[in-house]
Amino acid sequence: QVQLVESGGGLVQAGGSLRLSCAASGRSFSNYDMGWFRQAPGKEREFVAALSWSSSTSYADSVKGRFTISRDNAKTTVYLQMNSLKPEDTAVYYCACGFGRGYDYWGQGTQVTVSS
């Protein structure tokens, strides 16, 4: 069982930045594939960014060049640095963890609101 706890959400003006954190439990964090997803009101959850255990990254087209996913294995934490935020980035952001076959564990989410 892996527990994920997100933090760092909040209210920011368009063009601003936020850094989300996701603290994970477990002794094998370096072997986890980690991802960030988001869900806006009235919309389905969508992929934002992923960082594999081998440090390969992928991003949704909508956030490429603005968001950066990273991890600190010593702190068992994954981050999402979000720059040049837009109102359409407003959503609940979820951290997820998996082991090579999708994502098995999810955090409770953190709200990000970008005002215009």
ZIZIGI-V69010 format. One record per residue. N is the residue number from 0. RES is the residue in one small letter. BURIAL is 1 if it has 16 or more other C-alpha atoms within 10 Angstrom, else 0. Layout:
n: {N/N}
res: {RES/RES}
burial: {BURIAL/BURIAL}
This chain:
n: {0/1/2/3/4/5/6/7/8/9/10/11/12/13/14/15/16/17/18/19/20/21/22/23/24/25/26/27/28/29/30/31/32/33/34/35/36/37/38/39/40/41/42/43/44/45/46/47/48/49/50/51/52/53/54/55/56/57/58/59/60/61/62/63/64/65/66/67/68/69/70/71/72/73/74/75/76/77/78/79/80/81/82/83/84/85/86/87/88/89/90/91/92/93/94/95/96/97/98/99/100/101/102/103/104/105/106/107/108/109/110/111/112/113/114/115}
res: {q/v/q/l/v/e/s/g/g/g/l/v/q/a/g/g/s/l/r/l/s/c/a/a/s/g/r/s/f/s/n/y/d/m/g/w/f/r/q/a/p/g/k/e/r/e/f/v/a/a/l/s/w/s/s/s/t/s/y/a/d/s/v/k/g/r/f/t/i/s/r/d/n/a/k/t/t/v/y/l/q/m/n/s/l/k/p/e/d/t/a/v/y/y/c/a/c/g/f/g/r/g/y/d/y/w/g/q/g/t/q/v/t/v/s/s}
burial: {0/1/0/1/1/1/1/0/1/0/0/1/0/1/0/0/1/1/1/1/1/1/1/1/0/0/0/0/1/1/0/1/1/1/1/1/1/1/1/1/0/0/0/0/0/0/1/1/1/1/1/1/1/0/0/0/1/1/1/0/0/0/1/0/0/0/1/1/1/1/1/0/1/0/0/1/1/1/1/1/0/1/1/0/1/1/0/0/1/1/1/1/1/1/1/1/1/1/0/0/0/0/0/0/0/1/1/0/1/1/1/1/1/1/1/0}
